[in-house]
Amino acid sequence: MTATPIDRSPVKLALAIALLIAAIFAIKVVYDRYQDDYVVEQNDDRAAIDRIVRTTFAKTTALKVATLSGTEQVTARDVRMGGWLTSAKVVKIPFTVDYFVDLGGLSPRTYQWDERRRRLTVEVPDVSVAQANVDESAMTINQTSGVWVTRGAEAALAKTISAKAQGNAQAEGRKPEHLAAARESARRGQSALLHGALAAAKQDDIDVAITFPFERRSDGERWDTTKSIAEVLGNGS
């Protein structure tokens, strides 16, 4: 019986090597993430230590335009052993919610020049709401009640409190009145920024208007979108 020769095509060999490298890389990524998330760092005496496990740096063009701060009261209840063991927890926690405008969304088309009114209108991206920051280290009230609060019950109460506090703060930050206030803050801040730049260029007579994408003009007026910022500034000289 004649043995079938092994196909040693360079293309197939290269593909096999690439797949092997990709598999090794994927395994290493999973292993590193497991180490970061689930393995407790210890010293030589096998005692847990404080340590920064992982950091990530990312560039951003977002400008913070407002911050909402407040204090919330959060409650939790835990029932075990068919209702025989009941425990409850109440805390008061400060929180903050930041609002941003991503200036990376600006382009020459977002600047509109009205020659007759000498007005520069800038359409900026809408305000975005950042993840709420709940500072559990600054609790002013932290009360747990129950005849016998087990370790599991305490952990469950704390987890419920954390989740509810985060959700409540996020919902508060997204309320229409807070979004409206953040947009107005963004409008004033960016208007002042542009006014300062125009004043430095000795173009104090140019008015600045900041708008958002959901706002629409109703007077039927058309803007001159053919001129660059440099040409707009040149008109005032």
N, C-alpha and C positions, 0 to 999 in steps of 0.2 A: 504494500500500500504506500502510495507516494504522499509525503507530508505537504500540506499547503504552505507555500512560502508566506512569511509575515510581511504585510504591506508596510514598507518603511518610507512611504512618500514624505518628502520634506514638509509639504503643506499639512498633512495629517499629524506629523510629529510636532510641528510648531503649534497646531491647535491643541493638542493634548497637553503640551507644556503650559500654554496660556490658561487652559482650564484648571490645571493643577495649581498654578500661581494664584488664580482667582479664588480657588477653594481655600488655599492656605491663608490668603488675606482675609476672607470672610470669617474663617475660624478665629483668627487673631482679633478681629474687630469684636466678635461676640464675646471672646474670652476677656478682652480689656474692659468691655462694658460690664460684664459680670463682676470683675474685680473691683471696678469703680463703685458699683451699686450695692453689692451684697457681701463683700469681704471686709471684715473689720480690720483696720490697720492697727498693729500692735508694736510695742517696743521689745527690747531683748528680754524683759521680764514678763512678756506676754500680757501686758496691760494695754487696754485701748488708749490711743493717743489722739490729740487734736491735729488735724492735717487737712490742707486743701487738696482734695482728691483730683479734681479736674477743672480746668478753666477753658473758656472759649472767648475769643475776641472777634467781634464783628463790626465792620464799618457801618455807619448809618448817616443818613442825611436828614433825619427827623429832628425837628425843632420843638422843644417843649414849650407849650403856650399857656398852660394852666395846671394847677394842682388842686384837687378836692381833698379835704382832710376832715376827719370826724371820728366819733367814737360810737361803737355799736355794742348792744347787749345781746348775747347769744346764749341759748339754753340747749341742753341735751338731756335725754332720759334713756336709761338702760334697764331692761327687764330680763331676769334669768330665772332658771329653775321653776318654770311654769308660773311665774308671777310672785314667787316667794321672796326673791331678792330684787329689790327695786332701788335704783340709785339715780341721782340727778346732778347736773352741773350747771352753773350759771357764771358767766364771765362778762367783763366789759373790756373791750379791746380797741385801741386806736387804729385807724387805717388811713391810707392815702390812695388816691387814684390820679394818675398823670394823663394829660392830654397832649397829643403831638400833631404836628403837620409835617408831612414828608416833602421837604423842599426839592427832593430828587425828582418829583413829578413836574417841576416847572420846566418850560421850554419857551422858545421865542414866540410860539403861537399863544401862550397864556398871557402875554403882555399886549394890551390893546391901547392904541393911542387915539385920542379924540382931539383933533387939531383945533376945532372951533372952541371947545371948552377948555382946551389945554389941560386935559385930564389923562393920566396914565392909569388904566385899569388892569389889575393883575388878578387872574383867576387861579386860586391856590387849591390844592387838594383838600378834601374835607378833613375835619378833625378826626383822629383815631383815638380810641380809648385804650390805654395800656392795661396790663394785668394789675389788679388791685394789690397793694402791699399791706398786709395785715401784720402788725407788729405784736406778736404774742408775748414777746419778752417785756412789753410795757403794759401788761394787764393791770388794771386798777382794782378789779374784783375777780376773784377766782375761788368760787365756793363749790364744794362737793358735798352732797348729803346722801344719807342712806345708812341703814343699820349696819350693814357689812358690805363695803365696796371692794370687790375682788380686784386683783391686778388686771384681769381681762376686762372687767367692767370699766375700770379707770382708763385703760387704753382705748376702749370703744368710745367712751365719752369724749376723750380728748380728740379722737379722729373725727367724730361728728361735729364737735365745736369748730375744728379747723376748717372743715368743708363748708359748714354753714356760714362761718364768718367770711370766708373767701367769696362765696356766692352772693351773700348779702351786700358786701362792699362793691362787688362788680356790678350788681343790679342797680345799686344807688348811683354809681358812676355813669351808667348809661341812661339815666332819667333824662327826658327831654329838656327840662329846665337847666340841668348841669351842662348838657351838650350845647345848649344855646349860649350859656355864659362862657363856655370854652371857646366857641366860635367868635364871640364878640371880643374876647381877650386876644385871640389870634389876629383878628382884624385890626385891633388897635396896635398891637405889637409890631406887626409887619408893616403897617402904614407908617408908624414912627421910624422904623428902620429905613424904609425907602425915602421918607422925607429927609432923614439925615443925610443920606447919600446924595440926594438932589441938591440939598442946601450946600453941601461941600463942593458940588459942581456949579454953584451959583445959579441954580435953577429953582429959586424959591417960589416962583409963580406957578409952578406945575402942581396941580392937585393930584392926589393919589386915592384910588378907590380899590379896596380889596373885596373880591367876591368869591363865592364857592360854586362848585359845578351845578348844584341843585337850584341855584338862583338864576332866573331868566329875566332879560330886559323886556320891558313892556311898552316902551315909547317908540319902538320901531326904528330907532336911530342906528345907523350902521357905523362901525368903527373902521379906522384905517389900520389894516393888519399887515400892510406891506413894508412898514418902516421898522428898522431895528432900533434898539435902545440908543445906540450911538447917534442915529439920525434924529431921534426924538430930542435928545439933549442938544443936538446941533441947532434945532429949531428955536431953542430958547436963547441962543447966544447972539 
